[in-house]
Amino acid sequence: ADLLERLATAEAVTVLADDAELTPEEAAAVLGISRPLVRRRMDAGLLPFRRVGAHRRLRLADVLALRAREADRRAAIDDLAADTEDLERGHGL
């Protein structure tokens, strides 16, 4: 359903196998963050990768798993921010 909705609104859609390998630049596009941030997550062990010569490659499944984890964290941060704003407005804190 999500795929059809995106196609209907003329958004770009890419279909890849779960075991497809991505470059850090492609992973950055999937995650919606910069390439340096992708590399930081790789260096911190949050995003598994393998080396191909001097280059790094990431599995799409690992990138999507990180995106899901970070989406949950962002949602929690947004909820906390909304609660803080409510406290400030409603209770003068």
Phi and psi restraints in degrees (range 20) as a CNS / XPLOR table:
assign (resid 1 and name C) (resid 2 and name N)
       (resid 2 and name CA) (resid 2 and name C) 1.0 -62.4 20.0 2
assign (resid 2 and name N) (resid 2 and name CA)
       (resid 2 and name C) (resid 3 and name N) 1.0 -42.1 20.0 2
assign (resid 2 and name C) (resid 3 and name N)
       (resid 3 and name CA) (resid 3 and name C) 1.0 -60.9 20.0 2
assign (resid 3 and name N) (resid 3 and name CA)
       (resid 3 and name C) (resid 4 and name N) 1.0 -45.7 20.0 2
assign (resid 3 and name C) (resid 4 and name N)
       (resid 4 and name CA) (resid 4 and name C) 1.0 -65.1 20.0 2
assign (resid 4 and name N) (resid 4 and name CA)
       (resid 4 and name C) (resid 5 and name N) 1.0 -38.6 20.0 2
assign (resid 4 and name C) (resid 5 and name N)
       (resid 5 and name CA) (resid 5 and name C) 1.0 -63.0 20.0 2
assign (resid 5 and name N) (resid 5 and name CA)
       (resid 5 and name C) (resid 6 and name N) 1.0 -43.1 20.0 2
assign (resid 5 and name C) (resid 6 and name N)
       (resid 6 and name CA) (resid 6 and name C) 1.0 -66.1 20.0 2
assign (resid 6 and name N) (resid 6 and name CA)
       (resid 6 and name C) (resid 7 and name N) 1.0 -39.7 20.0 2
assign (resid 6 and name C) (resid 7 and name N)
       (resid 7 and name CA) (resid 7 and name C) 1.0 -64.8 20.0 2
assign (resid 7 and name N) (resid 7 and name CA)
       (resid 7 and name C) (resid 8 and name N) 1.0 -38.1 20.0 2
assign (resid 7 and name C) (resid 8 and name N)
       (resid 8 and name CA) (resid 8 and name C) 1.0 -65.9 20.0 2
assign (resid 8 and name N) (resid 8 and name CA)
       (resid 8 and name C) (resid 9 and name N) 1.0 -29.3 20.0 2
assign (resid 8 and name C) (resid 9 and name N)
       (resid 9 and name CA) (resid 9 and name C) 1.0 -96.0 20.0 2
assign (resid 9 and name N) (resid 9 and name CA)
       (resid 9 and name C) (resid 10 and name N) 1.0 13.9 20.0 2
assign (resid 9 and name C) (resid 10 and name N)
       (resid 10 and name CA) (resid 10 and name C) 1.0 63.8 20.0 2
assign (resid 10 and name N) (resid 10 and name CA)
       (resid 10 and name C) (resid 11 and name N) 1.0 27.5 20.0 2
assign (resid 10 and name C) (resid 11 and name N)
       (resid 11 and name CA) (resid 11 and name C) 1.0 -78.5 20.0 2
assign (resid 11 and name N) (resid 11 and name CA)
       (resid 11 and name C) (resid 12 and name N) 1.0 152.6 20.0 2
assign (resid 11 and name C) (resid 12 and name N)
       (resid 12 and name CA) (resid 12 and name C) 1.0 -72.5 20.0 2
assign (resid 12 and name N) (resid 12 and name CA)
       (resid 12 and name C) (resid 13 and name N) 1.0 135.6 20.0 2
assign (resid 12 and name C) (resid 13 and name N)
       (resid 13 and name CA) (resid 13 and name C) 1.0 -130.6 20.0 2
assign (resid 13 and name N) (resid 13 and name CA)
       (resid 13 and name C) (resid 14 and name N) 1.0 133.7 20.0 2
assign (resid 13 and name C) (resid 14 and name N)
       (resid 14 and name CA) (resid 14 and name C) 1.0 -124.4 20.0 2
assign (resid 14 and name N) (resid 14 and name CA)
       (resid 14 and name C) (resid 15 and name N) 1.0 133.0 20.0 2
assign (resid 14 and name C) (resid 15 and name N)
       (resid 15 and name CA) (resid 15 and name C) 1.0 -109.8 20.0 2
assign (resid 15 and name N) (resid 15 and name CA)
       (resid 15 and name C) (resid 16 and name N) 1.0 121.8 20.0 2
assign (resid 15 and name C) (resid 16 and name N)
       (resid 16 and name CA) (resid 16 and name C) 1.0 -130.6 20.0 2
assign (resid 16 and name N) (resid 16 and name CA)
       (resid 16 and name C) (resid 17 and name N) 1.0 153.4 20.0 2
assign (resid 16 and name C) (resid 17 and name N)
       (resid 17 and name CA) (resid 17 and name C) 1.0 -69.5 20.0 2
assign (resid 17 and name N) (resid 17 and name CA)
       (resid 17 and name C) (resid 18 and name N) 1.0 150.6 20.0 2
assign (resid 17 and name C) (resid 18 and name N)
       (resid 18 and name CA) (resid 18 and name C) 1.0 -60.1 20.0 2
assign (resid 18 and name N) (resid 18 and name CA)
       (resid 18 and name C) (resid 19 and name N) 1.0 -29.5 20.0 2
assign (resid 18 and name C) (resid 19 and name N)
       (resid 19 and name CA) (resid 19 and name C) 1.0 -96.6 20.0 2
assign (resid 19 and name N) (resid 19 and name CA)
       (resid 19 and name C) (resid 20 and name N) 1.0 12.6 20.0 2
assign (resid 19 and name C) (resid 20 and name N)
       (resid 20 and name CA) (resid 20 and name C) 1.0 -63.2 20.0 2
assign (resid 20 and name N) (resid 20 and name CA)
       (resid 20 and name C) (resid 21 and name N) 1.0 148.0 20.0 2
assign (resid 20 and name C) (resid 21 and name N)
       (resid 21 and name CA) (resid 21 and name C) 1.0 -104.3 20.0 2
assign (resid 21 and name N) (resid 21 and name CA)
       (resid 21 and name C) (resid 22 and name N) 1.0 141.5 20.0 2
assign (resid 21 and name C) (resid 22 and name N)
       (resid 22 and name CA) (resid 22 and name C) 1.0 -119.7 20.0 2
assign (resid 22 and name N) (resid 22 and name CA)
       (resid 22 and name C) (resid 23 and name N) 1.0 153.9 20.0 2
assign (resid 22 and name C) (resid 23 and name N)
       (resid 23 and name CA) (resid 23 and name C) 1.0 -81.9 20.0 2
assign (resid 23 and name N) (resid 23 and name CA)
       (resid 23 and name C) (resid 24 and name N) 1.0 164.1 20.0 2
assign (resid 23 and name C) (resid 24 and name N)
       (resid 24 and name CA) (resid 24 and name C) 1.0 -57.8 20.0 2
assign (resid 24 and name N) (resid 24 and name CA)
       (resid 24 and name C) (resid 25 and name N) 1.0 -34.0 20.0 2
assign (resid 24 and name C) (resid 25 and name N)
       (resid 25 and name CA) (resid 25 and name C) 1.0 -65.5 20.0 2
assign (resid 25 and name N) (resid 25 and name CA)
       (resid 25 and name C) (resid 26 and name N) 1.0 -42.8 20.0 2
assign (resid 25 and name C) (resid 26 and name N)
       (resid 26 and name CA) (resid 26 and name C) 1.0 -67.6 20.0 2
assign (resid 26 and name N) (resid 26 and name CA)
       (resid 26 and name C) (resid 27 and name N) 1.0 -39.2 20.0 2
assign (resid 26 and name C) (resid 27 and name N)
       (resid 27 and name CA) (resid 27 and name C) 1.0 -62.8 20.0 2
assign (resid 27 and name N) (resid 27 and name CA)
       (resid 27 and name C) (resid 28 and name N) 1.0 -38.4 20.0 2
assign (resid 27 and name C) (resid 28 and name N)
       (resid 28 and name CA) (resid 28 and name C) 1.0 -60.6 20.0 2
assign (resid 28 and name N) (resid 28 and name CA)
       (resid 28 and name C) (resid 29 and name N) 1.0 -40.5 20.0 2
assign (resid 28 and name C) (resid 29 and name N)
       (resid 29 and name CA) (resid 29 and name C) 1.0 -65.3 20.0 2
assign (resid 29 and name N) (resid 29 and name CA)
       (resid 29 and name C) (resid 30 and name N) 1.0 -40.8 20.0 2
assign (resid 29 and name C) (resid 30 and name N)
       (resid 30 and name CA) (resid 30 and name C) 1.0 -65.3 20.0 2
assign (resid 30 and name N) (resid 30 and name CA)
       (resid 30 and name C) (resid 31 and name N) 1.0 -40.9 20.0 2
assign (resid 30 and name C) (resid 31 and name N)
       (resid 31 and name CA) (resid 31 and name C) 1.0 -82.0 20.0 2
assign (resid 31 and name N) (resid 31 and name CA)
       (resid 31 and name C) (resid 32 and name N) 1.0 -18.0 20.0 2
assign (resid 31 and name C) (resid 32 and name N)
       (resid 32 and name CA) (resid 32 and name C) 1.0 74.6 20.0 2
assign (resid 32 and name N) (resid 32 and name CA)
       (resid 32 and name C) (resid 33 and name N) 1.0 29.9 20.0 2
assign (resid 32 and name C) (resid 33 and name N)
       (resid 33 and name CA) (resid 33 and name C) 1.0 -130.5 20.0 2
assign (resid 33 and name N) (resid 33 and name CA)
       (resid 33 and name C) (resid 34 and name N) 1.0 175.2 20.0 2
assign (resid 33 and name C) (resid 34 and name N)
       (resid 34 and name CA) (resid 34 and name C) 1.0 -79.1 20.0 2
assign (resid 34 and name N) (resid 34 and name CA)
       (resid 34 and name C) (resid 35 and name N) 1.0 159.8 20.0 2
assign (resid 34 and name C) (resid 35 and name N)
       (resid 35 and name CA) (resid 35 and name C) 1.0 -60.1 20.0 2
assign (resid 35 and name N) (resid 35 and name CA)
       (resid 35 and name C) (resid 36 and name N) 1.0 -42.7 20.0 2
assign (resid 35 and name C) (resid 36 and name N)
       (resid 36 and name CA) (resid 36 and name C) 1.0 -59.6 20.0 2
assign (resid 36 and name N) (resid 36 and name CA)
       (resid 36 and name C) (resid 37 and name N) 1.0 -35.4 20.0 2
assign (resid 36 and name C) (resid 37 and name N)
       (resid 37 and name CA) (resid 37 and name C) 1.0 -67.6 20.0 2
assign (resid 37 and name N) (resid 37 and name CA)
       (resid 37 and name C) (resid 38 and name N) 1.0 -36.2 20.0 2
assign (resid 37 and name C) (resid 38 and name N)
       (resid 38 and name CA) (resid 38 and name C) 1.0 -62.1 20.0 2
assign (resid 38 and name N) (resid 38 and name CA)
       (resid 38 and name C) (resid 39 and name N) 1.0 -45.6 20.0 2
assign (resid 38 and name C) (resid 39 and name N)
       (resid 39 and name CA) (resid 39 and name C) 1.0 -63.3 20.0 2
assign (resid 39 and name N) (resid 39 and name CA)
       (resid 39 and name C) (resid 40 and name N) 1.0 -36.8 20.0 2
assign (resid 39 and name C) (resid 40 and name N)
       (resid 40 and name CA) (resid 40 and name C) 1.0 -62.8 20.0 2
assign (resid 40 and name N) (resid 40 and name CA)
       (resid 40 and name C) (resid 41 and name N) 1.0 -41.7 20.0 2
assign (resid 40 and name C) (resid 41 and name N)
       (resid 41 and name CA) (resid 41 and name C) 1.0 -66.3 20.0 2
assign (resid 41 and name N) (resid 41 and name CA)
       (resid 41 and name C) (resid 42 and name N) 1.0 -35.0 20.0 2
assign (resid 41 and name C) (resid 42 and name N)
       (resid 42 and name CA) (resid 42 and name C) 1.0 -66.4 20.0 2
assign (resid 42 and name N) (resid 42 and name CA)
       (resid 42 and name C) (resid 43 and name N) 1.0 -47.5 20.0 2
assign (resid 42 and name C) (resid 43 and name N)
       (resid 43 and name CA) (resid 43 and name C) 1.0 -64.5 20.0 2
assign (resid 43 and name N) (resid 43 and name CA)
       (resid 43 and name C) (resid 44 and name N) 1.0 -31.3 20.0 2
assign (resid 43 and name C) (resid 44 and name N)
       (resid 44 and name CA) (resid 44 and name C) 1.0 -81.2 20.0 2
assign (resid 44 and name N) (resid 44 and name CA)
       (resid 44 and name C) (resid 45 and name N) 1.0 -5.9 20.0 2
assign (resid 44 and name C) (resid 45 and name N)
       (resid 45 and name CA) (resid 45 and name C) 1.0 84.7 20.0 2
assign (resid 45 and name N) (resid 45 and name CA)
       (resid 45 and name C) (resid 46 and name N) 1.0 9.1 20.0 2
assign (resid 45 and name C) (resid 46 and name N)
       (resid 46 and name CA) (resid 46 and name C) 1.0 -81.8 20.0 2
assign (resid 46 and name N) (resid 46 and name CA)
       (resid 46 and name C) (resid 47 and name N) 1.0 -17.9 20.0 2
assign (resid 46 and name C) (resid 47 and name N)
       (resid 47 and name CA) (resid 47 and name C) 1.0 -136.3 20.0 2
assign (resid 47 and name N) (resid 47 and name CA)
       (resid 47 and name C) (resid 48 and name N) 1.0 103.1 20.0 2
assign (resid 47 and name C) (resid 48 and name N)
       (resid 48 and name CA) (resid 48 and name C) 1.0 -63.7 20.0 2
assign (resid 48 and name N) (resid 48 and name CA)
       (resid 48 and name C) (resid 49 and name N) 1.0 147.9 20.0 2
assign (resid 48 and name C) (resid 49 and name N)
       (resid 49 and name CA) (resid 49 and name C) 1.0 -151.7 20.0 2
assign (resid 49 and name N) (resid 49 and name CA)
       (resid 49 and name C) (resid 50 and name N) 1.0 167.6 20.0 2
assign (resid 49 and name C) (resid 50 and name N)
       (resid 50 and name CA) (resid 50 and name C) 1.0 -129.6 20.0 2
assign (resid 50 and name N) (resid 50 and name CA)
       (resid 50 and name C) (resid 51 and name N) 1.0 155.5 20.0 2
assign (resid 50 and name C) (resid 51 and name N)
       (resid 51 and name CA) (resid 51 and name C) 1.0 -96.4 20.0 2
assign (resid 51 and name N) (resid 51 and name CA)
       (resid 51 and name C) (resid 52 and name N) 1.0 137.9 20.0 2
assign (resid 51 and name C) (resid 52 and name N)
       (resid 52 and name CA) (resid 52 and name C) 1.0 -122.3 20.0 2
assign (resid 52 and name N) (resid 52 and name CA)
       (resid 52 and name C) (resid 53 and name N) 1.0 94.7 20.0 2
assign (resid 52 and name C) (resid 53 and name N)
       (resid 53 and name CA) (resid 53 and name C) 1.0 67.9 20.0 2
assign (resid 53 and name N) (resid 53 and name CA)
       (resid 53 and name C) (resid 54 and name N) 1.0 -124.2 20.0 2
assign (resid 53 and name C) (resid 54 and name N)
       (resid 54 and name CA) (resid 54 and name C) 1.0 -93.4 20.0 2
assign (resid 54 and name N) (resid 54 and name CA)
       (resid 54 and name C) (resid 55 and name N) 1.0 0.9 20.0 2
assign (resid 54 and name C) (resid 55 and name N)
       (resid 55 and name CA) (resid 55 and name C) 1.0 -102.3 20.0 2
assign (resid 55 and name N) (resid 55 and name CA)
       (resid 55 and name C) (resid 56 and name N) 1.0 156.0 20.0 2
assign (resid 55 and name C) (resid 56 and name N)
       (resid 56 and name CA) (resid 56 and name C) 1.0 -107.0 20.0 2
assign (resid 56 and name N) (resid 56 and name CA)
       (resid 56 and name C) (resid 57 and name N) 1.0 144.0 20.0 2
assign (resid 56 and name C) (resid 57 and name N)
       (resid 57 and name CA) (resid 57 and name C) 1.0 -131.6 20.0 2
assign (resid 57 and name N) (resid 57 and name CA)
       (resid 57 and name C) (resid 58 and name N) 1.0 141.2 20.0 2
assign (resid 57 and name C) (resid 58 and name N)
       (resid 58 and name CA) (resid 58 and name C) 1.0 -121.7 20.0 2
assign (resid 58 and name N) (resid 58 and name CA)
       (resid 58 and name C) (resid 59 and name N) 1.0 144.4 20.0 2
assign (resid 58 and name C) (resid 59 and name N)
       (resid 59 and name CA) (resid 59 and name C) 1.0 -79.4 20.0 2
assign (resid 59 and name N) (resid 59 and name CA)
       (resid 59 and name C) (resid 60 and name N) 1.0 139.6 20.0 2
assign (resid 59 and name C) (resid 60 and name N)
       (resid 60 and name CA) (resid 60 and name C) 1.0 -57.3 20.0 2
assign (resid 60 and name N) (resid 60 and name CA)
       (resid 60 and name C) (resid 61 and name N) 1.0 -40.5 20.0 2
assign (resid 60 and name C) (resid 61 and name N)
       (resid 61 and name CA) (resid 61 and name C) 1.0 -59.1 20.0 2
assign (resid 61 and name N) (resid 61 and name CA)
       (resid 61 and name C) (resid 62 and name N) 1.0 -39.3 20.0 2
assign (resid 61 and name C) (resid 62 and name N)
       (resid 62 and name CA) (resid 62 and name C) 1.0 -68.6 20.0 2
assign (resid 62 and name N) (resid 62 and name CA)
       (resid 62 and name C) (resid 63 and name N) 1.0 -38.4 20.0 2
assign (resid 62 and name C) (resid 63 and name N)
       (resid 63 and name CA) (resid 63 and name C) 1.0 -65.1 20.0 2
assign (resid 63 and name N) (resid 63 and name CA)
       (resid 63 and name C) (resid 64 and name N) 1.0 -43.7 20.0 2
assign (resid 63 and name C) (resid 64 and name N)
       (resid 64 and name CA) (resid 64 and name C) 1.0 -66.9 20.0 2
assign (resid 64 and name N) (resid 64 and name CA)
       (resid 64 and name C) (resid 65 and name N) 1.0 -35.3 20.0 2
assign (resid 64 and name C) (resid 65 and name N)
       (resid 65 and name CA) (resid 65 and name C) 1.0 -64.9 20.0 2
assign (resid 65 and name N) (resid 65 and name CA)
       (resid 65 and name C) (resid 66 and name N) 1.0 -42.4 20.0 2
assign (resid 65 and name C) (resid 66 and name N)
       (resid 66 and name CA) (resid 66 and name C) 1.0 -63.5 20.0 2
assign (resid 66 and name N) (resid 66 and name CA)
       (resid 66 and name C) (resid 67 and name N) 1.0 -41.2 20.0 2
assign (resid 66 and name C) (resid 67 and name N)
       (resid 67 and name CA) (resid 67 and name C) 1.0 -60.4 20.0 2
assign (resid 67 and name N) (resid 67 and name CA)
       (resid 67 and name C) (resid 68 and name N) 1.0 -41.4 20.0 2
assign (resid 67 and name C) (resid 68 and name N)
       (resid 68 and name CA) (resid 68 and name C) 1.0 -65.5 20.0 2
assign (resid 68 and name N) (resid 68 and name CA)
       (resid 68 and name C) (resid 69 and name N) 1.0 -43.0 20.0 2
assign (resid 68 and name C) (resid 69 and name N)
       (resid 69 and name CA) (resid 69 and name C) 1.0 -62.6 20.0 2
assign (resid 69 and name N) (resid 69 and name CA)
       (resid 69 and name C) (resid 70 and name N) 1.0 -42.7 20.0 2
assign (resid 69 and name C) (resid 70 and name N)
       (resid 70 and name CA) (resid 70 and name C) 1.0 -71.7 20.0 2
assign (resid 70 and name N) (resid 70 and name CA)
       (resid 70 and name C) (resid 71 and name N) 1.0 -30.5 20.0 2
assign (resid 70 and name C) (resid 71 and name N)
       (resid 71 and name CA) (resid 71 and name C) 1.0 -65.3 20.0 2
assign (resid 71 and name N) (resid 71 and name CA)
       (resid 71 and name C) (resid 72 and name N) 1.0 -40.8 20.0 2
assign (resid 71 and name C) (resid 72 and name N)
       (resid 72 and name CA) (resid 72 and name C) 1.0 -62.5 20.0 2
assign (resid 72 and name N) (resid 72 and name CA)
       (resid 72 and name C) (resid 73 and name N) 1.0 -42.7 20.0 2
assign (resid 72 and name C) (resid 73 and name N)
       (resid 73 and name CA) (resid 73 and name C) 1.0 -66.0 20.0 2
assign (resid 73 and name N) (resid 73 and name CA)
       (resid 73 and name C) (resid 74 and name N) 1.0 -41.7 20.0 2
assign (resid 73 and name C) (resid 74 and name N)
       (resid 74 and name CA) (resid 74 and name C) 1.0 -63.4 20.0 2
assign (resid 74 and name N) (resid 74 and name CA)
       (resid 74 and name C) (resid 75 and name N) 1.0 -39.4 20.0 2
assign (resid 74 and name C) (resid 75 and name N)
       (resid 75 and name CA) (resid 75 and name C) 1.0 -62.8 20.0 2
assign (resid 75 and name N) (resid 75 and name CA)
       (resid 75 and name C) (resid 76 and name N) 1.0 -41.3 20.0 2
assign (resid 75 and name C) (resid 76 and name N)
       (resid 76 and name CA) (resid 76 and name C) 1.0 -64.9 20.0 2
assign (resid 76 and name N) (resid 76 and name CA)
       (resid 76 and name C) (resid 77 and name N) 1.0 -39.9 20.0 2
assign (resid 76 and name C) (resid 77 and name N)
       (resid 77 and name CA) (resid 77 and name C) 1.0 -65.4 20.0 2
assign (resid 77 and name N) (resid 77 and name CA)
       (resid 77 and name C) (resid 78 and name N) 1.0 -41.9 20.0 2
assign (resid 77 and name C) (resid 78 and name N)
       (resid 78 and name CA) (resid 78 and name C) 1.0 -62.5 20.0 2
assign (resid 78 and name N) (resid 78 and name CA)
       (resid 78 and name C) (resid 79 and name N) 1.0 -40.9 20.0 2
assign (resid 78 and name C) (resid 79 and name N)
       (resid 79 and name CA) (resid 79 and name C) 1.0 -63.0 20.0 2
assign (resid 79 and name N) (resid 79 and name CA)
       (resid 79 and name C) (resid 80 and name N) 1.0 -42.4 20.0 2
assign (resid 79 and name C) (resid 80 and name N)
       (resid 80 and name CA) (resid 80 and name C) 1.0 -63.8 20.0 2
assign (resid 80 and name N) (resid 80 and name CA)
       (resid 80 and name C) (resid 81 and name N) 1.0 -41.0 20.0 2
assign (resid 80 and name C) (resid 81 and name N)
       (resid 81 and name CA) (resid 81 and name C) 1.0 -64.2 20.0 2
assign (resid 81 and name N) (resid 81 and name CA)
       (resid 81 and name C) (resid 82 and name N) 1.0 -40.7 20.0 2
assign (resid 81 and name C) (resid 82 and name N)
       (resid 82 and name CA) (resid 82 and name C) 1.0 -64.7 20.0 2
assign (resid 82 and name N) (resid 82 and name CA)
       (resid 82 and name C) (resid 83 and name N) 1.0 -41.1 20.0 2
assign (resid 82 and name C) (resid 83 and name N)
       (resid 83 and name CA) (resid 83 and name C) 1.0 -63.7 20.0 2
assign (resid 83 and name N) (resid 83 and name CA)
       (resid 83 and name C) (resid 84 and name N) 1.0 -39.6 20.0 2
assign (resid 83 and name C) (resid 84 and name N)
       (resid 84 and name CA) (resid 84 and name C) 1.0 -64.6 20.0 2
assign (resid 84 and name N) (resid 84 and name CA)
       (resid 84 and name C) (resid 85 and name N) 1.0 -44.1 20.0 2
assign (resid 84 and name C) (resid 85 and name N)
       (resid 85 and name CA) (resid 85 and name C) 1.0 -62.9 20.0 2
assign (resid 85 and name N) (resid 85 and name CA)
       (resid 85 and name C) (resid 86 and name N) 1.0 -39.1 20.0 2
assign (resid 85 and name C) (resid 86 and name N)
       (resid 86 and name CA) (resid 86 and name C) 1.0 -63.2 20.0 2
assign (resid 86 and name N) (resid 86 and name CA)
       (resid 86 and name C) (resid 87 and name N) 1.0 -43.2 20.0 2
assign (resid 86 and name C) (resid 87 and name N)
       (resid 87 and name CA) (resid 87 and name C) 1.0 -62.2 20.0 2
assign (resid 87 and name N) (resid 87 and name CA)
       (resid 87 and name C) (resid 88 and name N) 1.0 -41.4 20.0 2
assign (resid 87 and name C) (resid 88 and name N)
       (resid 88 and name CA) (resid 88 and name C) 1.0 -65.4 20.0 2
assign (resid 88 and name N) (resid 88 and name CA)
       (resid 88 and name C) (resid 89 and name N) 1.0 -42.9 20.0 2
assign (resid 88 and name C) (resid 89 and name N)
       (resid 89 and name CA) (resid 89 and name C) 1.0 -75.5 20.0 2
assign (resid 89 and name N) (resid 89 and name CA)
       (resid 89 and name C) (resid 90 and name N) 1.0 -44.7 20.0 2
assign (resid 89 and name C) (resid 90 and name N)
       (resid 90 and name CA) (resid 90 and name C) 1.0 -82.7 20.0 2
assign (resid 90 and name N) (resid 90 and name CA)
       (resid 90 and name C) (resid 91 and name N) 1.0 -26.2 20.0 2
assign (resid 90 and name C) (resid 91 and name N)
       (resid 91 and name CA) (resid 91 and name C) 1.0 -126.9 20.0 2
assign (resid 91 and name N) (resid 91 and name CA)
       (resid 91 and name C) (resid 92 and name N) 1.0 3.1 20.0 2
assign (resid 91 and name C) (resid 92 and name N)
       (resid 92 and name CA) (resid 92 and name C) 1.0 65.6 20.0 2
assign (resid 92 and name N) (resid 92 and name CA)
       (resid 92 and name C) (resid 93 and name N) 1.0 25.8 20.0 2
